[in-house]
Amino acid sequence: MTRISSYTLYQCLACEQVHIKNEYGSVSIYVPTDLHLDPTDQKACKNCGKVSQVKDYICLGLKSKTVRVEKTYQNNMWGRIHKKLYEFFSPPNEVDLSNLYPYIDALQPPTTPPTHP
């Protein structure tokens, strides 16, 4: 079974959009296409559309699959009471990074319809 263990974060130089790439903890018979990312591969930013090589993106490092999202409260007595009750009765809010950032995918070559004489 193929499992994702973490994500590598890449940031676009033009618009500072963060993209993610899967890092696999185990790989089965099926080998994913994004197992290896060559630094000379051409990638397009999902936000601004700028096409550049992977080595031109800023590598922000590895992050775990989920991040904890903190809820904000008012800074008064009732806000602190609400926070304590929420933390006691509710599980921590964890969000998968794939829901926050787009994947850094291979650039698809433009498709042109066949021309008939």
C-alpha positions as CSV (number, residue, x, y, z in Angstrom):
1,M,0.0,0.0,0.0
2,T,1.3,3.4,-0.9
3,R,1.2,5.9,1.9
4,I,1.9,9.6,2.1
5,S,4.1,10.4,5.2
6,S,4.5,14.2,4.7
7,Y,4.6,17.0,2.2
8,T,7.4,19.2,0.8
9,L,6.4,22.8,0.5
10,Y,7.5,24.9,-2.5
11,Q,6.9,28.6,-2.9
12,C,6.5,30.5,-6.2
13,L,9.0,33.4,-6.5
14,A,6.5,35.6,-8.4
15,C,3.4,35.5,-6.3
16,E,4.5,33.6,-3.1
17,Q,1.9,30.9,-3.6
18,V,2.8,27.7,-1.6
19,H,2.6,24.4,-3.5
20,I,2.9,20.9,-2.0
21,K,4.5,17.7,-3.2
22,N,3.8,14.2,-1.7
23,E,6.5,12.4,0.2
24,Y,5.8,8.7,0.5
25,G,6.5,6.6,3.6
26,S,5.9,3.4,1.8
27,V,5.5,2.5,-1.8
28,S,3.8,-0.7,-3.1
29,I,3.7,-2.2,-6.5
30,Y,2.1,0.9,-7.9
31,V,4.8,3.5,-8.3
32,P,3.4,7.1,-8.2
33,T,4.4,9.5,-11.0
34,D,5.4,12.2,-8.5
35,L,7.8,10.0,-6.6
36,H,10.8,11.9,-7.9
37,L,10.9,15.6,-8.7
38,D,13.7,16.6,-11.1
39,P,15.0,20.1,-10.5
40,T,14.9,20.8,-14.2
41,D,11.2,19.9,-14.6
42,Q,9.0,22.7,-15.8
43,K,6.1,23.5,-13.4
44,A,3.4,26.1,-13.7
45,C,2.2,28.1,-10.6
46,K,-1.5,27.5,-9.8
47,N,-2.0,31.1,-8.8
48,C,-0.1,33.3,-11.3
49,G,0.5,30.7,-14.1
50,K,4.2,31.5,-14.4
51,V,6.2,28.6,-15.8
52,S,9.6,27.9,-14.2
53,Q,11.8,25.1,-13.2
54,V,11.5,23.4,-9.9
55,K,14.9,24.7,-8.8
56,D,13.6,28.2,-9.2
57,Y,10.9,27.6,-6.5
58,I,11.8,28.2,-2.8
59,C,11.8,25.0,-0.9
60,L,10.2,25.6,2.5
61,G,11.0,22.1,3.8
62,L,9.0,19.1,5.0
63,K,5.8,19.4,6.9
64,S,3.6,16.7,8.4
65,K,0.4,15.7,6.8
66,T,-1.8,17.6,9.2
67,V,-1.4,21.0,10.9
68,R,-3.3,22.1,14.0
69,V,-5.5,25.1,13.5
70,E,-6.0,27.3,16.5
71,K,-9.4,28.9,17.1
72,T,-9.3,32.5,18.1
73,Y,-11.2,33.9,21.1
74,Q,-11.9,37.3,22.6
75,N,-9.4,38.4,25.2
76,N,-11.8,38.8,28.1
77,M,-13.1,36.7,30.9
78,W,-15.9,35.0,28.8
79,G,-13.5,34.4,25.9
80,R,-11.0,32.6,28.3
81,I,-13.9,30.5,29.8
82,H,-15.1,29.6,26.3
83,K,-11.6,28.6,25.3
84,K,-11.1,26.4,28.3
85,L,-14.5,24.6,27.7
86,Y,-13.8,24.2,24.0
87,E,-10.4,22.7,24.6
88,F,-11.8,20.4,27.3
89,F,-14.7,19.0,25.3
90,S,-13.5,19.2,21.7
91,P,-10.8,17.3,19.9
92,P,-8.0,19.5,18.4
93,N,-8.7,20.9,14.9
94,E,-6.3,19.3,12.5
95,V,-6.4,20.2,8.8
96,D,-4.7,18.2,6.0
97,L,-2.2,20.3,4.1
98,S,-3.6,19.1,0.8
99,N,-6.8,21.0,1.6
100,L,-4.8,24.3,2.1
101,Y,-2.3,24.3,-0.8
102,P,-2.4,23.1,-4.4
103,Y,-0.1,20.4,-5.6
104,I,3.0,21.1,-7.7
105,D,2.1,19.1,-10.8
106,A,3.9,18.4,-14.0
107,L,3.3,20.9,-16.7
108,Q,0.9,19.6,-19.3
109,P,2.0,20.2,-22.9
110,P,-0.6,22.4,-24.7
111,T,-3.0,20.4,-26.8
112,T,-3.7,21.6,-30.3
113,P,-6.5,20.1,-32.4
114,P,-5.3,18.2,-35.5
115,T,-5.5,20.3,-38.6
116,H,-7.0,18.8,-41.7
117,P,-6.1,20.1,-45.2
